[in-house]
Amino acid sequence: MPERDKLFGTKLKHKGIFDFKETYRILFEWLVDEGYDVNEKGYKEVVGAGGAKELEIKWIALKKISDYFRFMIEIDFHPLGMTDVEVEIDGVKQKMQKGLFEVKAQGILLKDYEERWTGNAFFKFLRSIYDKFIIPNRINEYEGKLIGEVDEFVAQAKSFLNLTGKR
């Protein structure tokens, strides 16, 4: 099993008007543009009283850095009390959503994700020596890059939600 270093987690909450489908699309495309393969690992929808929806969506985004390192971002979307509203923008009526929109993102650095160094106890020992004494600077560099990418993902979400919420 690859070694997982959980580095950084952050959360964003937005209460107001937003375009759920467009937010979903924009964030998915941002990850793809940054080189991530994105898989939707979970989707749950509950319709409550008055037609308000609660969604739970989980994405796993993976990006190959080298034969030894891979970035993983676990993303959870959780819109609560989401109802459809009609908004007029430049004289044109558009369907949007209103409610509480939460986004959680966690960065994880995967080491030896191809499991080349896990064949036996000696290889595991060599991997620990490799990580601690040969490549610690590279590990720190990749950790910094991953933290930056998680921050940027959340900044993109916040920016887009604030943009659509001001209409």
C-alpha positions in Angstrom: 0.0 0.0 0.0 1.4 3.4 -0.9 2.4 5.7 1.9 -0.1 8.5 2.4 1.0 11.8 4.0 -2.1 13.9 4.8 -0.9 17.4 4.6 -3.6 20.0 4.5 -7.3 20.3 4.7 -9.5 23.3 4.3 -13.2 24.2 4.1 -15.3 26.8 2.4 -18.9 27.8 3.2 -21.0 30.0 1.0 -24.6 30.9 1.9 -26.6 32.5 -0.8 -27.3 32.2 -4.5 -25.1 30.0 -6.7 -25.3 28.1 -10.0 -24.7 24.5 -8.9 -24.2 23.0 -12.3 -21.8 25.7 -13.4 -19.8 25.6 -10.2 -19.5 21.8 -10.6 -18.3 22.2 -14.2 -15.8 25.0 -13.5 -14.2 23.2 -10.6 -14.0 19.9 -12.5 -12.4 21.6 -15.5 -9.9 23.5 -13.3 -8.7 20.2 -11.9 -8.4 18.6 -15.4 -6.6 21.7 -16.7 -4.1 21.3 -13.8 -3.4 17.7 -14.8 -5.6 15.8 -12.4 -7.6 12.7 -13.2 -10.9 13.2 -11.4 -13.2 10.4 -10.3 -16.5 10.9 -8.6 -16.5 8.3 -5.8 -19.9 9.2 -4.3 -23.1 11.0 -5.0 -26.1 11.1 -2.6 -29.2 13.3 -3.0 -31.9 13.7 -0.4 -35.0 15.8 -1.0 -36.5 17.2 2.1 -39.6 19.1 3.0 -40.6 21.8 0.5 -38.3 20.3 -2.2 -35.1 21.5 -0.6 -32.2 19.2 -1.6 -29.1 18.0 0.3 -26.3 16.6 -1.8 -23.1 14.8 -0.8 -20.6 14.5 -3.6 -17.1 13.1 -3.2 -14.3 13.5 -5.8 -10.8 11.9 -5.8 -8.4 13.9 -7.9 -5.0 12.2 -8.7 -2.0 13.7 -10.5 1.2 11.8 -11.3 4.3 13.8 -10.4 6.9 11.1 -10.9 7.2 7.3 -10.7 7.4 7.6 -6.9 5.1 10.6 -6.1 1.5 11.3 -6.8 -0.8 14.2 -5.6 -4.2 13.3 -4.3 -6.9 15.8 -3.5 -10.0 14.5 -1.7 -12.9 16.9 -2.3 -16.3 16.8 -0.6 -19.2 19.0 -1.8 -22.2 19.4 0.5 -24.9 21.7 -0.6 -27.6 22.0 2.1 -31.2 23.3 1.8 -30.7 23.9 -1.9 -33.7 25.2 -3.7 -34.2 26.5 -7.2 -34.7 30.3 -7.6 -35.1 32.4 -10.7 -32.7 35.3 -11.1 -32.8 38.1 -13.6 -29.4 38.9 -15.1 -29.3 41.7 -17.8 -33.0 41.3 -18.4 -32.7 37.5 -18.9 -34.2 35.1 -16.3 -31.9 32.3 -15.3 -32.5 29.3 -13.0 -30.0 29.2 -10.1 -29.9 27.7 -6.6 -30.1 29.1 -3.1 -28.8 27.5 0.0 -25.6 26.7 1.9 -22.8 25.3 -0.2 -19.8 23.7 1.6 -16.6 22.5 0.0 -13.9 20.5 1.8 -10.6 19.7 0.2 -7.7 17.7 1.6 -4.3 17.3 0.0 -2.5 13.9 0.3 1.0 13.2 -0.9 1.3 9.6 -2.1 4.7 8.0 -2.0 5.6 4.8 -3.7 2.1 4.7 -5.2 3.1 1.9 -7.6 4.2 -0.2 -4.6 7.7 -1.0 -5.9 9.3 -0.8 -2.5 6.8 -2.9 -0.5 7.8 -6.4 -1.6 9.4 -7.3 1.7 10.7 -5.8 4.9 14.1 -5.0 3.4 12.6 -2.9 0.6 10.4 -1.1 3.2 13.6 -0.3 5.2 15.3 1.0 2.1 12.3 3.2 1.3 12.4 4.7 4.8 16.1 5.5 4.3 15.4 6.9 0.9 12.6 9.2 2.2 14.4 10.4 5.4 18.0 10.8 4.1 18.1 11.0 0.3 15.1 12.9 -0.8 13.7 15.0 2.1 14.1 18.3 0.2 12.1 16.9 -2.7 9.4 15.7 -0.4 9.2 19.2 1.2 9.1 20.8 -2.3 6.2 18.5 -3.4 4.3 19.1 -0.1 4.5 22.8 -0.7 3.3 22.5 -4.2 0.4 20.3 -3.2 -0.6 22.7 -0.4 -0.5 25.5 -3.0 -2.8 23.5 -5.4 -5.3 22.8 -2.7 -5.3 26.4 -1.7 -5.8 27.5 -5.3 -8.7 25.0 -5.8 -10.5 26.4 -2.8 -9.8 30.0 -4.0 -11.3 29.1 -7.4 -14.4 27.7 -5.7 -14.7 30.8 -3.5 -14.2 33.2 -6.3 -16.8 31.5 -8.5 -19.3 31.2 -5.7 -18.9 34.9 -4.8 -19.2 35.9 -8.5 -22.4 34.0 -9.0 -23.8 34.9 -5.6 -23.6 38.7 -6.3 -26.2 38.5 -9.1 
